[in-house]
Amino acid sequence: MNDEQKPNEANGSASDADQPVRFRPQQPREPATEQAALSDIYYGEGSVGDDASDVELYAGLTSLGFFQAALRRSVALWCSLAVIGLLIGGALYVALPPKYEATSELYLTQQPGAPIGWIVDDQTIAQSNTIAAMSIRALRLHESPADLVKAYTVLPVGNRVLLITVKAPSSTAAIAEANAIASAFLKYQARLLLTQEHLVDISLQNQLSQAEHQLAVLGAQITAQSGKRLSPSASAALARLETQHSQAVGALTNLKQTVNAAQSNAHTATTDTIKGSVILSQGALVKQSVKKRIALFAGGGLLGGLLIGVGFVVLRALLSGRLRRRDEVARALGAPVLLSVGKIRMSPWWPGRRGLAAVGDASAQRLIRHLQNVATSGPGQTRLAVVPVGDPSTAALCAAAAATSCAERGLKVVLSDLCAGAPAARLVGAPRAAGVQKVTVNEAARLVVAIPEDDYVPAGPFGAHAAHAGDELAAACRPADVVLTLAVLDPALGGDYLAGWADDAVVVVTAGRSSAAAVHAAGEMLRLAGLTGISAVLVAADKSDESLGSSHSLAPARSAPRAPAAESLSGQVPPEFAGHSALDRSAR
């Protein structure tokens, strides 16, 4: 490591030469002819724009394993909803206290001549507003008959028994209402039977009155004809009247006997029915299981919340267009997935997962080693771009840690942070000011950090755009062993500027955070920029993912050769060395 990279031992800070300097703004982009040339090299003449959407993307098959993976990823969500449902069920149990139930049974005597199904008619009468109103008056309650009707049910048990079940806020009220309803029904039934008997008596008396009236009319006619000298015809008519009178007397006598017998039978039947219909059992409380009620509310809430949570997770997984499998990422990017790791846990509030301390995570360690191996895989200077798609914080952490690790091994490292806010530069302790500055990390790793201005895309120190880069930036990058660049690609700006920063690129894709279009656009921009060694790393990959994600598994819809590096277009790299990047050398 040269002298200008050493810190000032007197005061422990950077020297005056280490103060940040500004990048000069990037010059306008090259004409579209160079872009077209790059496109023709990679895709073949006339293929750009025509077949750019021909890359075959596909989603994972919807199977039992697909649903299991979705549920495993969102276990906290659906478990939380299940717990919320359990709490709601418990709150309802407290807010809705159980109502007491009391039952009363009525034994009813069948009336003579009653039709089949008469017990159903009595059931309807018992559960009517009339019976409810009688019960309310008897108990002196302050509620409407309709409300009381909703609080009890009447069910036939067999052919002669009615079961009355009443729900009330207290046990005393439930028993009283059950007894009142039973008594009210019996009173109403007795009143109804007596009314029916009275109506039958009136009908029989009317028949008897009509017969007596007819007999009186005949007697009056006979009296009027008696004592007169009658002609033979009048004598014959009088004889007929006397015959009719005698017949009417006999009919009246028989009718009186029939009426007396009918009244006696009806009275006996009514009396027997009224006396035979009794309350079989007085109101008694129904035993209720507290455990069963708790299980009903709590279990129902738990099951409801669980079903809602699982349904939401499954529906979201079915409708999501985010990539999660290695093959999906490889097909969308057009490059192999060389590494997949689990979720890298970072938290600004957790001391052990804040800043570079989060590299203790096993998944982060694997990704850092991978970046370090790619950055140091071959002799000579290595220019590597780390391109996050979906979550720049993870890529910034691993890029900063990889640069620090290489610097600790004695390599000259330049860390260029082209992301908004410079997250990687902040992790290694670089000032927020834009420019080139030397930073010491952990008192052992010394590296150069380059931060661009926020309002333009910086020109790189290499390739065709090297003349537009700042002198300080070029002077810092030329002797470096590793130039590690963190850059987020924006389709609105393109990725041509990366040709001046890197030869190879590692695309860091976070599973479930990026769509196929975003990953595909990143791959296209990297290839159009002339980067040769393009690979991907999948973060937060599912353990159930069994896909390979290699370049051999990609669809053959686009099998064009790789584009040579941007330097070969400008004549700075001999053609025989074009495409021989650090990643290609490591693959060998």
Steps between C-alpha positions, in 0.01 A plus 500: 500500500656836398570791733211719392256235620633509857306706754650799671655351813519835677133566534344176379308669216544521124763740367426805291562297188229262615227767505212420264509646150206543266434296192466692180155457346460228245512600136202425277449139403633356180275511196250229439727343239729357768196372688380333182845351448494348847153365436602344170801333658294343775174414327585500136407755237146633517401309813490783752148610579347219294572209726575673829185359650562147373677383814294217637400577857295263702367482851547207735252218473208530737536189712485397862863599540420844353235558766725364774777739400257795493369412844850452638610841371201674655470294818514814713209655309251217518601411855442862600156497339420175681601659832291808418203275429556324832503836682184611321329175601603554861375859490164384365479241779544777756277751322220252436434319829321168468119502528335258740268240355195348668261237365142410574293210361128492425291184475202557270183290467378438149156638429237266350500527125827692490680474163834329451786737592301690759813526717661722232205738523544521876873563448418795274252638752750465786763696312278795410478862607171425681662254742801734537270791586315294762834397654622861508182611677533219749862581576459877465798524268602812313559358156305441183342164411718483188817518713377224729406279203862526381623387844326159512431203278228233505569153364270193493638193676305203379124536436383657825786698658621853427848607619535872576859636518554857621821708503534785748779707658445338840401156622198633692367681195548194280307272739222755553454561130493127421226442762309810390498393136381150591221635722399757240468231236281282722277797585471596138424141403226475768350829387509382141334167583226668705437743219467213257257322735291815535482542125382138464232561763378807317480306177298221663267747671438671169401169347266431794345847477433457131325165563284648779408797282391271217286296743336818632413613149333168424304512827375851423380395156312199640335720767385746240327229295338324793121580579415597148281326245751394241470385150632162405820656367553709812439195716771313307743793551425506872574129519837558335583777749418274791727231354786748458445627854526153645822438297645831619426409860691173454792673325519761774509232763785318319689828443479585871643162585781547242582852617514391862728210413728719280527767765578241762768335283655832400512617858657171610760513221588863574529430870717193442724688255547793735565280802721260301733770366746576778851627559702183491813659647548843650775732379847358560842638410699336222856422603753682282867409463729799556788317334291432194401865474859617540611249240224619268597867520877459524518213252267675258705820514826308462369297208350807333821700530704204379280448195513870414878508538564182301254608231664841469850349479398242240310755291791744513739226392275403207458860381859612561729558203817513712785261430608253766652195332850475358380395156259793488780746575737333253243509221408862565860620537643290221790399724560217749433519871832395651397533864182507705494585868237541767359819634757753620363658814578868545343742743588862577364453855673173591861554615624166369348557155582865444754612240792267428410303813231327294770311305503246780193345342585167335324593175683834488833322554435269204410790272804702613733207434346459158558864410852484641580190295369659182692821570830316560461204266767594247826689459499865418242759573141384555210732424180367648157662516251393767153578368214461748150434370229532763692574821810725476572483875602133488727553198651811660581309820663209318688724256638713784599190698664338195697817426610519864604134499708544186663808649587306816687251282725781378330561165450847364123544487282773356138491611277705268154558636273620218175445692287784628602581857826300469398218737820298454720803553317586821553146629878530472493841671553727199383862532177595330678745268535395137846434359798267545613438855713255692339313787639274770274225631570309821853660514622238252314533172581810293307558184398777266133595485349684202164673540347685203285807499129438545386681185685307227629155406881499533734401220722206582879509505533221241402435143365745247380743769829515691583843360189643667584367846676714758878491527485406866259215427717367216814531712336303780363225279801427275724342768211327676482122514124495541250759381167411658200703383154502652240626250123484466388492137212718393339425161435873461878567509637178358815322609755615240704686762587168671735423208734759650492338843492123466555203274290253697178528696339308782127568514362467853131405478286481812236229469147632496607865465542535123287426197616310194498824298736675744747210506486462123556874451807489726649215296433675172660824619809315622543321168444818298763671717751234388553318829606143434496302822139533615369276777237520772472439871157423645441627854221370728459192284247236600638183650252304292639639170644204310561681170857530374510854365797433271554635152437153352142509632418824319254497215667487154286791374807722508830318458707790366865521614608730777588855415869587524618751755453867428878546480518274197270734311732792565811303412652501849485121549631259236226291343660174611451605864141620460257317725770360730368654822584410855180298524592303184847434638356380830263270312796339331 
